Amino acid sequence: MGHVMSDFPKIQLLSPKRGMPPKHFADLSEEERIEALGELGLPKFRADQIARHYYGRFEADPSTMTDLPAAQRELVKDSLFPRLLTPVRKVETDNGDTTKTLWRLHDGILLESVLMRYPGRATLCISSQAGCGMACPFCATGQGGLDRNLSTAEIVDQVREAAAMMEAEGSRLTNVVFMGMGEPLANYNRVVSAVRQIVSPAPHGFGISQRNVTVSTVGLAPAIRKLADEGLSVTLAVSLHTPDDELRDELVPMNNRFTVQDVLDAARYYADQTGRRVSIEYALIRDINDHDFRADMLGQKLHDALGPLVHVNLIPLNPTPGSKWDASPRERQDEFVRRVIAQGVTCTVRDTKGQEIAAACGQLAADEKQAGEKAGA
């Protein structure tokens, strides 16, 4: 176990600055939906009917749900379907294969999600918090601080919007990764509720395979263990970024509380409980964490802790403007991969889509925020 919380006061785990949105259909349990509709004078079967529209047809506007009584559609809309996400900007790259959307929430907070289309699949990268309190110095979102947790419905509705977009293109959304803004396990209950809605078949959810859903974390060890006991089998991705505590204390300040060994022990527990291989995320930063000895140490530690139940996902750093952090050169990257593999651990380099549209999380929101501040100055 690492140091006590007082050793790193700059980490904002609590203190969200703004309020949660009005309750939405996706925030409620089945019983709560039936109760809410009952208060509007609607019978319980309407809850299932509305759920089939929302999860099966990706509709969030009851005025289009023609099998609802016309007189009740506006009531249902006003009571259970507040507008959660309003698009501010959409930017495309990779010949239209990557779409990054900047959303404005009900309280003016900005949020990002990225839809990446590949041959045979489409992956959505979603946010779980507005901003992030983990304070990792090389991350645009971490430097911006935490605004607030997202509601369950704000998370789920990002998925519905992308699923509707893919359906309009004659395709479908196949993968969801919690790798956008925020630390998912710091918004634990809402993220788990959202995951259940993502993976459950309609009318209870979108029916995306659990194996195609990834939840990332900087390493909140107790929450990793808790997730292992949820009866889910989603992929766990741990943002490790270095195998040694000395450097990780700087790169991932949460390491002051949960050390590399704490995190790897929790990851092993997750792998044992779920039978799933854990993904280790490693942003390769020039002259910071790309040394030969760190590649060797990473491979050794992962092999000892997780054996075959681990895979390293090397991420070429997407530098934020004006940052001292830079990507490692290609030959350094190749040597790092070779050394990790030599320790008996699989290691691949992530395909970096969307770099020219500020795809590093938080950059688009930071740009928009800056533009707003200049306009108001």
N, C-alpha and C positions, 0 to 999 in steps of 0.2 A: 504494500500500500504506500502511496506517495505522501506528500505533505498535506497539512490541513488546508481548508478552503481559504483561510486568511492569507496564505502565502501568495495568492494570485488575485488580488482585488480587481484587476482590470477585466476579468471575465464576467460578462453580463449574462448570468443564467436566468435571472428573474427580471423584474422591472420593465415589462413591456410598456411602451409609452401610450398606446391607444387601446380603444375598446374593441371587443369582438363584434362581428356582424350580427344582424338579426338571425334568429333561428331559421334554418332551412330544412327542407324535407330530408336531405342527406345527413343532417345532424341527429335525426330522431331514430329511435328503435322502432320496430314494427308496432309494438303496443302503443308507443307515443304517437305514431302516425295515425293509428286508428282513433285514439283519443282526440287528437287535434281535429281530425276530419269530423268526428262525432259532434264536436263543439260547433262546427259549421253546418250541422244538420245532414251530414253525408253518412251512409252506411259503411260498415267496415270493409266490404269487398272493394270499395273505391281505393283503398290504400294499395292493394295489390295492382289494381288497374293503373294507377298513377306511376307506381314503381316500374311497370312494364314499359311505360312511355320513357321514363327517365333513364333506366339502365339498358333497356332493350332497343329503344329508338333514339336515344341520346337527346330527347326533347326536355327543355326546362321551362317552357312557356305553356301553362295550362290553357291559354286561349286557343292553342292549336290542338288540344286534346278533345276531339269532337265526340268521343264516347262519354265525356262528362256532361251532365246537364248544363246547358248554356248559362242558366242563371247562377250556377255555382263556380264557373270557371274563374271569374275575376276574384271571387272570394278566396279560392284556393291559391291563386297567384299572389294576392296580397298577403295571405297568411303564411304560406309555406314556400314560396319561391321568390324571395328577394333577389335582386340582381347582385351577384357576388363579384363577378369579374367583368370589367369593362376594358376592351382592348385600347391601348394608347398607341402602340407602334407594332407593326409586323415587319420583320426584316428577313429576307431569304438569301441563301447562298447555296453553293454546291449544285448549281444548275436547278435550283428549286427543290433540291432534296432535303434541305435543312430550313426550318422555319422557326425563328425565335420570336416569341410574343412577349411584349411588355404589357402587363395588366395593371389597372388601377383598382384598388379595393374600395369598399364603401366609405372608408375614412381617409381616402387620399393616398394611402400607402401603395408603393409600387412593388410589383412581383414579376418574376420571370418564369417562363417554361420554354423548353426547346423540343421540337418535334423533328426527329431524324429518320429519313426514309432510306432503307437499304434494300437490295434485291431480296424479296421474300419476307421482309419484316419491316416494322416501323416502331421506333423506340421513342417514348416520351420521357424527357427529364423534367421532373416536377419539383416544386419548392414545398417545404413543410413549415417554414417560418418566414416572416417578412424580416429580412436581415438575418444576422447570426451573432450569437454572443460568445463564440468560441475563440475569437481574436487571433486566428492564425495569420501571421504577418504577410504571407505571400498571396492571400486570398482577398479579392475585392470586397466580397460580402462580409468577411470577417472584420475587415477594417472599417466597414460602415456601421458596425454594431447591430444590436437587436432592436427592432421596432416592436414586434409582438409575435406570439404564436399564431399560426393560422387555425381557423376552425376546421373541423372534420370536413364540412361541406366545401370550404375554400380549396382544400386539397383534392377532394373527389371531383369537384367541378372542373379542375384543370384537365382531368382524365376525360370527362364527358366531352368537353370542348374539342379535345384532340381526336377522340373517337368519332365525333360528328364530322370533323374535317376529313378524316381518312375515309369515312363512309361516302362523303360527297365526291371523293376522288375514285370511288369504286373499289376501295381497298379497306383494310382494317388495322386497327391499332393492336400490336401483338406484345409489346414489352413496355414496362414502366420502371423507371429507376428514380429513387429518391436521392438524387444527386444535385438538385438545384440549390436554391438559397436555403440556408438553415441547417441545423443539426437535428435530424429526424427523431433521435431518441431523447432529445430534450423536450420534445412535444409528444411524449410517448403514447398516452391514451388516444389522442386524436389520430395519430399516425397509424396505430394498430387498428382502430375503427375504420380508417380509410382503406387500409390494406385489405381488410375483410370484405369491404364493398367492391374493391377492385377485382378480387379473385373469386368471389361467390358468383354462381350462375344467376342469370336473370330469373325472376324479378328481384333478386336480393343484391345483385351486383353486376359488374360488366363481364364476368366470366373469363378474365385473363388468367392464363396458367400461372400457378404460384412459382413455378420454376423460371418464369419470365418476369418476375417482379424482384427488384433488388432494393434493399434498404441499406443505406450507408451510414457510417458513424465515425467520428474521430476517435472513438474508443471509450464510451461510457460503460465500463465493465459491468456494473450491476444491471444496467438496462439490457445489455446483450444477453446476460443470463436469464433475465425475465422474458425476453423475446423468445429465447430457446424453449421456454415452457408454455408458449401460447398455442401449441398444436398447429403452427404454421410451418411451411417448408419453403419460405422465400429465401432468396440468396442474401447472405450477409456480406457487405463490403466494408472493410475496415481501412480507413485512411491512415496508414502508418507513417509513410514519408521518410522514416529513418529507423534503423533497428536499435539505436543507442539512446538511452535516456538523456544524456547530456545535450545532444542536439535537439532531440524531440521536445525537451522542455521549452526550447525557443520556438521551434516550428509549430508545435501543437501545445499551447499552454495547458490544456487539460491534462497533459502528461504529468504535471506536478501533482495531480490527484490520483490518476490511474497510470501506473508505469507501463512500459512495453510488456513486461512479464504479466502484469495484471490483465492487460488487454488480450494477450495471446492465450492465457489460461481461459478467459471468458470465451474467446473464439473457439477454442478446442471443445469447450462445453457445448457451444452452439452446434458445432459439427457433429458431436457425438449424439446430441438429442435429435437432430433433424436428418442426419445422414447426408447433409449437403456440404459441398466443398465451399470453403470460405475464400472470398476474393480479397486480396491485399492491394489496396490502391497506393501507388507510390509516384508522386509528382517529382520528376527528375529535374533538379535545379543545379545549374552550372556552378561548379566549385563549392557547392554547399553540401549536397547529399549524394553526389554521383561518383564518389571515390571507389577504387577497387576494394579496399578493406571493408567498406560499408556493404558493397554487393555480396562479398563473401560472408559477412556477419549476418546479413539479412537471410541469405540462403540457409545458413547453418541453424539460425534461431527458428525459422519457419519449419525446417525439416524436423527439428527436435520437438517442436510444439504441436505440429499438425500433421506431419507425415505426408501421405498422399492427399489429404483433405484440404489442400490449399493451392491457390493459383495467384501469381503476382501479375497485376495489371499495371504496367508501367505507363505513366502519363507524361508526355512531353509538355512541360509547363507552357501555358498560354499567358505570357507576361501582361500585367496591367500597365497602362501608360504611366511613364514616369517612375516605375518601380525599379528597385535595384536587383530584383530577382529575375533571372533569365533562364531560358531553356538550355539544356546541355547539348553540345554538338552531337551530330549523328554517330560519329565513331565512338564517343564516350557512351552513348546510349546502347550501342551494339555490344560493347565490351561488358557493360553492366548486365545486360540480358544473359550473355554467355556465362558469366561468373555465377549468377543465380541458378541457372540451369545445371551448372557443374556440381552444385550442392544437392541435386536431385529434386529441385522444385520447378514446376512449370512456370514460365514467365513469357508474357507477350506484351506488345506495345499497343496501346489503345489507338484506334483510328480517330484522329482529331478532326471531326467535322466542324464547319462553321467558324473557323478561327477569324475570318475577316469580318464577322458581324459581332465582334466582342462576345464570343461564346463563353469565355470564362465567366462563371456565374457572378452576377452582381454588377457587371460592367455596364450593361444597357441601362439598368436602374440608376446606377451612379451617374451616368452621362445625362440622363433625363432630369435627375434631381439637380445636377449642376446647372443645366440649362435653365431650369425653373428659378434657381437662386439668382442667376445672372439677370434674368428678365425682371425679377422683382427688386433688383438692387437699385 
